[in-house]
Amino acid sequence: MRGLTPTSWPGLAADVGNSGGTSVDEPLRVCEAATSALVTSREPGNHDASVLRSSSSSGAP
């Protein structure tokens, strides 16, 4: 996770930090620090937001 900024459940923030990342408390996060975008969602209920975001980014209807 070094250098990446994913969203995660608050209980995982320390694990993300211990692996070199920076956790943020957001429903959806697109981290573009890597060679390709890393799309993360905080919990399963946020997957709808993730699908909508990736669909609009890809140009899909």
Secondary structure, DSSP 4 states (H G I P E B T S, - for coil): -TT---B--GGGHHHHHHTT---B--SEEEE-SSSS-EEEESSGGGHHHHHHHHHHHHT--
